[in-house]
Amino acid sequence: ECLDTHDPRSKMYTDVTTPFRAWFWQICTEYAYWQTGAPIWRPSIVSRKLNTAWYQRQCPLLFGEHAVPNRPIWRQINKEYEGWHTSLDRVFWIDGEWDPWRTLSVQS
């Protein structure tokens, strides 16, 4: 299946029951929280083939080219929810220093 990443008929694109689809929908349409490899001058445990271009190619293959924006709408979401300046009542943010998703949260 790994070699099918350019084939729109691949099961990874056509099987709508795969668990990763919900997360990919969010990163393709909203967050752009793509976990990419480090630059060439830094050591990386993540493959450098996983770059923003790779993710941007996967999104239309997964959901259809007209179902996802060309780029995720994170700016619009930040504007709607006031980005770093959000002010909410009766909300408790539960993430910590070692939370792997911390950089995507209000705590970062």
Biotite code that builds the C-alpha atoms (Angstrom):
import biotite.structure as struc

atoms = struc.array([
    struc.Atom([0.000, 0.000, 0.000], chain_id="A", res_id=1, res_name="GLU", atom_name="CA", element="C"),
    struc.Atom([2.854, 2.388, 0.640], chain_id="A", res_id=2, res_name="CYS", atom_name="CA", element="C"),
    struc.Atom([3.728, 2.351, -3.040], chain_id="A", res_id=3, res_name="LEU", atom_name="CA", element="C"),
    struc.Atom([0.145, 3.325, -3.943], chain_id="A", res_id=4, res_name="ASP", atom_name="CA", element="C"),
    struc.Atom([0.358, 6.813, -2.458], chain_id="A", res_id=5, res_name="THR", atom_name="CA", element="C"),
    struc.Atom([-0.091, 8.396, -5.900], chain_id="A", res_id=6, res_name="HIS", atom_name="CA", element="C"),
    struc.Atom([-2.857, 6.071, -7.090], chain_id="A", res_id=7, res_name="ASP", atom_name="CA", element="C"),
    struc.Atom([-6.339, 7.479, -6.334], chain_id="A", res_id=8, res_name="PRO", atom_name="CA", element="C"),
    struc.Atom([-7.762, 3.934, -6.583], chain_id="A", res_id=9, res_name="ARG", atom_name="CA", element="C"),
    struc.Atom([-5.578, 2.777, -3.698], chain_id="A", res_id=10, res_name="SER", atom_name="CA", element="C"),
    struc.Atom([-7.405, 1.382, -0.675], chain_id="A", res_id=11, res_name="LYS", atom_name="CA", element="C"),
    struc.Atom([-5.846, 4.066, 1.506], chain_id="A", res_id=12, res_name="MET", atom_name="CA", element="C"),
    struc.Atom([-7.956, 6.632, -0.400], chain_id="A", res_id=13, res_name="TYR", atom_name="CA", element="C"),
    struc.Atom([-11.093, 4.634, -1.141], chain_id="A", res_id=14, res_name="THR", atom_name="CA", element="C"),
    struc.Atom([-11.698, 2.886, 2.203], chain_id="A", res_id=15, res_name="ASP", atom_name="CA", element="C"),
    struc.Atom([-13.813, 5.375, 4.144], chain_id="A", res_id=16, res_name="VAL", atom_name="CA", element="C"),
    struc.Atom([-13.716, 3.204, 7.289], chain_id="A", res_id=17, res_name="THR", atom_name="CA", element="C"),
    struc.Atom([-10.027, 3.740, 8.014], chain_id="A", res_id=18, res_name="THR", atom_name="CA", element="C"),
    struc.Atom([-9.517, 5.366, 11.433], chain_id="A", res_id=19, res_name="PRO", atom_name="CA", element="C"),
    struc.Atom([-7.024, 7.998, 10.245], chain_id="A", res_id=20, res_name="PHE", atom_name="CA", element="C"),
    struc.Atom([-9.553, 9.736, 7.939], chain_id="A", res_id=21, res_name="ARG", atom_name="CA", element="C"),
    struc.Atom([-11.138, 11.883, 10.672], chain_id="A", res_id=22, res_name="ALA", atom_name="CA", element="C"),
    struc.Atom([-7.755, 13.274, 11.719], chain_id="A", res_id=23, res_name="TRP", atom_name="CA", element="C"),
    struc.Atom([-6.715, 13.834, 8.105], chain_id="A", res_id=24, res_name="PHE", atom_name="CA", element="C"),
    struc.Atom([-9.973, 15.706, 7.476], chain_id="A", res_id=25, res_name="TRP", atom_name="CA", element="C"),
    struc.Atom([-9.044, 18.105, 10.264], chain_id="A", res_id=26, res_name="GLN", atom_name="CA", element="C"),
    struc.Atom([-5.451, 18.626, 9.154], chain_id="A", res_id=27, res_name="ILE", atom_name="CA", element="C"),
    struc.Atom([-6.468, 18.933, 5.498], chain_id="A", res_id=28, res_name="CYS", atom_name="CA", element="C"),
    struc.Atom([-9.265, 21.446, 6.051], chain_id="A", res_id=29, res_name="THR", atom_name="CA", element="C"),
    struc.Atom([-8.471, 23.261, 9.294], chain_id="A", res_id=30, res_name="GLU", atom_name="CA", element="C"),
    struc.Atom([-5.199, 22.822, 11.167], chain_id="A", res_id=31, res_name="TYR", atom_name="CA", element="C"),
    struc.Atom([-2.396, 22.166, 8.680], chain_id="A", res_id=32, res_name="ALA", atom_name="CA", element="C"),
    struc.Atom([-0.742, 20.392, 11.608], chain_id="A", res_id=33, res_name="TYR", atom_name="CA", element="C"),
    struc.Atom([1.447, 18.278, 9.388], chain_id="A", res_id=34, res_name="TRP", atom_name="CA", element="C"),
    struc.Atom([4.190, 16.289, 11.063], chain_id="A", res_id=35, res_name="GLN", atom_name="CA", element="C"),
    struc.Atom([7.041, 16.704, 8.642], chain_id="A", res_id=36, res_name="THR", atom_name="CA", element="C"),
    struc.Atom([10.662, 15.619, 8.596], chain_id="A", res_id=37, res_name="GLY", atom_name="CA", element="C"),
    struc.Atom([13.330, 17.972, 9.873], chain_id="A", res_id=38, res_name="ALA", atom_name="CA", element="C"),
    struc.Atom([15.316, 20.154, 7.459], chain_id="A", res_id=39, res_name="PRO", atom_name="CA", element="C"),
    struc.Atom([18.283, 18.485, 5.766], chain_id="A", res_id=40, res_name="ILE", atom_name="CA", element="C"),
    struc.Atom([20.789, 20.096, 8.160], chain_id="A", res_id=41, res_name="TRP", atom_name="CA", element="C"),
    struc.Atom([19.061, 18.592, 11.240], chain_id="A", res_id=42, res_name="ARG", atom_name="CA", element="C"),
    struc.Atom([18.823, 14.930, 12.283], chain_id="A", res_id=43, res_name="PRO", atom_name="CA", element="C"),
    struc.Atom([15.315, 13.558, 11.744], chain_id="A", res_id=44, res_name="SER", atom_name="CA", element="C"),
    struc.Atom([13.480, 10.452, 12.864], chain_id="A", res_id=45, res_name="ILE", atom_name="CA", element="C"),
    struc.Atom([10.645, 11.348, 10.464], chain_id="A", res_id=46, res_name="VAL", atom_name="CA", element="C"),
    struc.Atom([11.228, 10.835, 6.759], chain_id="A", res_id=47, res_name="SER", atom_name="CA", element="C"),
    struc.Atom([11.956, 14.033, 4.854], chain_id="A", res_id=48, res_name="ARG", atom_name="CA", element="C"),
    struc.Atom([9.610, 12.706, 2.173], chain_id="A", res_id=49, res_name="LYS", atom_name="CA", element="C"),
    struc.Atom([6.828, 13.691, 4.580], chain_id="A", res_id=50, res_name="LEU", atom_name="CA", element="C"),
    struc.Atom([6.758, 17.365, 3.722], chain_id="A", res_id=51, res_name="ASN", atom_name="CA", element="C"),
    struc.Atom([3.929, 19.839, 3.213], chain_id="A", res_id=52, res_name="THR", atom_name="CA", element="C"),
    struc.Atom([3.739, 19.020, -0.502], chain_id="A", res_id=53, res_name="ALA", atom_name="CA", element="C"),
    struc.Atom([3.159, 15.333, 0.337], chain_id="A", res_id=54, res_name="TRP", atom_name="CA", element="C"),
    struc.Atom([0.303, 16.180, 2.709], chain_id="A", res_id=55, res_name="TYR", atom_name="CA", element="C"),
    struc.Atom([-1.231, 18.655, 0.278], chain_id="A", res_id=56, res_name="GLN", atom_name="CA", element="C"),
    struc.Atom([-1.219, 15.928, -2.382], chain_id="A", res_id=57, res_name="ARG", atom_name="CA", element="C"),
    struc.Atom([-2.923, 13.417, -0.044], chain_id="A", res_id=58, res_name="GLN", atom_name="CA", element="C"),
    struc.Atom([-5.852, 15.652, 0.891], chain_id="A", res_id=59, res_name="CYS", atom_name="CA", element="C"),
    struc.Atom([-7.612, 15.822, -2.505], chain_id="A", res_id=60, res_name="PRO", atom_name="CA", element="C"),
    struc.Atom([-6.910, 12.123, -3.072], chain_id="A", res_id=61, res_name="LEU", atom_name="CA", element="C"),
    struc.Atom([-8.613, 11.274, 0.218], chain_id="A", res_id=62, res_name="LEU", atom_name="CA", element="C"),
    struc.Atom([-11.611, 13.596, 0.016], chain_id="A", res_id=63, res_name="PHE", atom_name="CA", element="C"),
    struc.Atom([-11.896, 14.825, -3.560], chain_id="A", res_id=64, res_name="GLY", atom_name="CA", element="C"),
    struc.Atom([-10.285, 17.926, -4.998], chain_id="A", res_id=65, res_name="GLU", atom_name="CA", element="C"),
    struc.Atom([-13.410, 20.060, -4.525], chain_id="A", res_id=66, res_name="HIS", atom_name="CA", element="C"),
    struc.Atom([-14.078, 18.892, -0.953], chain_id="A", res_id=67, res_name="ALA", atom_name="CA", element="C"),
    struc.Atom([-10.956, 20.377, 0.620], chain_id="A", res_id=68, res_name="VAL", atom_name="CA", element="C"),
    struc.Atom([-9.501, 23.872, 0.359], chain_id="A", res_id=69, res_name="PRO", atom_name="CA", element="C"),
    struc.Atom([-6.203, 24.370, -1.478], chain_id="A", res_id=70, res_name="ASN", atom_name="CA", element="C"),
    struc.Atom([-4.723, 25.252, 1.892], chain_id="A", res_id=71, res_name="ARG", atom_name="CA", element="C"),
    struc.Atom([-6.187, 24.585, 5.341], chain_id="A", res_id=72, res_name="PRO", atom_name="CA", element="C"),
    struc.Atom([-8.198, 27.495, 6.742], chain_id="A", res_id=73, res_name="ILE", atom_name="CA", element="C"),
    struc.Atom([-6.272, 27.903, 9.983], chain_id="A", res_id=74, res_name="TRP", atom_name="CA", element="C"),
    struc.Atom([-6.130, 31.682, 9.591], chain_id="A", res_id=75, res_name="ARG", atom_name="CA", element="C"),
    struc.Atom([-9.920, 31.854, 9.424], chain_id="A", res_id=76, res_name="GLN", atom_name="CA", element="C"),
    struc.Atom([-10.224, 29.607, 12.483], chain_id="A", res_id=77, res_name="ILE", atom_name="CA", element="C"),
    struc.Atom([-7.742, 31.740, 14.428], chain_id="A", res_id=78, res_name="ASN", atom_name="CA", element="C"),
    struc.Atom([-9.724, 34.844, 13.517], chain_id="A", res_id=79, res_name="LYS", atom_name="CA", element="C"),
    struc.Atom([-13.053, 33.261, 14.462], chain_id="A", res_id=80, res_name="GLU", atom_name="CA", element="C"),
    struc.Atom([-11.792, 31.957, 17.820], chain_id="A", res_id=81, res_name="TYR", atom_name="CA", element="C"),
    struc.Atom([-9.410, 34.880, 18.466], chain_id="A", res_id=82, res_name="GLU", atom_name="CA", element="C"),
    struc.Atom([-6.231, 32.806, 18.142], chain_id="A", res_id=83, res_name="GLY", atom_name="CA", element="C"),
    struc.Atom([-3.930, 33.287, 21.121], chain_id="A", res_id=84, res_name="TRP", atom_name="CA", element="C"),
    struc.Atom([-6.245, 35.907, 22.591], chain_id="A", res_id=85, res_name="HIS", atom_name="CA", element="C"),
    struc.Atom([-9.259, 33.694, 23.135], chain_id="A", res_id=86, res_name="THR", atom_name="CA", element="C"),
    struc.Atom([-11.293, 34.543, 26.193], chain_id="A", res_id=87, res_name="SER", atom_name="CA", element="C"),
    struc.Atom([-13.659, 31.878, 27.469], chain_id="A", res_id=88, res_name="LEU", atom_name="CA", element="C"),
    struc.Atom([-15.509, 31.381, 30.734], chain_id="A", res_id=89, res_name="ASP", atom_name="CA", element="C"),
    struc.Atom([-15.701, 28.084, 32.592], chain_id="A", res_id=90, res_name="ARG", atom_name="CA", element="C"),
    struc.Atom([-13.110, 26.333, 30.430], chain_id="A", res_id=91, res_name="VAL", atom_name="CA", element="C"),
    struc.Atom([-10.250, 24.212, 31.742], chain_id="A", res_id=92, res_name="PHE", atom_name="CA", element="C"),
    struc.Atom([-7.469, 23.444, 29.292], chain_id="A", res_id=93, res_name="TRP", atom_name="CA", element="C"),
    struc.Atom([-5.999, 20.036, 30.002], chain_id="A", res_id=94, res_name="ILE", atom_name="CA", element="C"),
    struc.Atom([-2.671, 19.544, 28.357], chain_id="A", res_id=95, res_name="ASP", atom_name="CA", element="C"),
    struc.Atom([0.779, 19.600, 29.800], chain_id="A", res_id=96, res_name="GLY", atom_name="CA", element="C"),
    struc.Atom([4.380, 20.296, 29.031], chain_id="A", res_id=97, res_name="GLU", atom_name="CA", element="C"),
    struc.Atom([4.942, 16.815, 27.572], chain_id="A", res_id=98, res_name="TRP", atom_name="CA", element="C"),
    struc.Atom([1.650, 16.551, 25.666], chain_id="A", res_id=99, res_name="ASP", atom_name="CA", element="C"),
    struc.Atom([2.622, 15.687, 22.056], chain_id="A", res_id=100, res_name="PRO", atom_name="CA", element="C"),
    struc.Atom([-0.218, 17.873, 20.736], chain_id="A", res_id=101, res_name="TRP", atom_name="CA", element="C"),
    struc.Atom([0.708, 20.866, 22.876], chain_id="A", res_id=102, res_name="ARG", atom_name="CA", element="C"),
    struc.Atom([1.961, 22.909, 19.916], chain_id="A", res_id=103, res_name="THR", atom_name="CA", element="C"),
    struc.Atom([-1.557, 22.772, 18.498], chain_id="A", res_id=104, res_name="LEU", atom_name="CA", element="C"),
    struc.Atom([-3.165, 23.945, 21.741], chain_id="A", res_id=105, res_name="SER", atom_name="CA", element="C"),
    struc.Atom([-3.713, 27.239, 23.505], chain_id="A", res_id=106, res_name="VAL", atom_name="CA", element="C"),
    struc.Atom([-0.955, 26.267, 25.945], chain_id="A", res_id=107, res_name="GLN", atom_name="CA", element="C"),
    struc.Atom([1.877, 26.449, 23.396], chain_id="A", res_id=108, res_name="SER", atom_name="CA", element="C"),
])
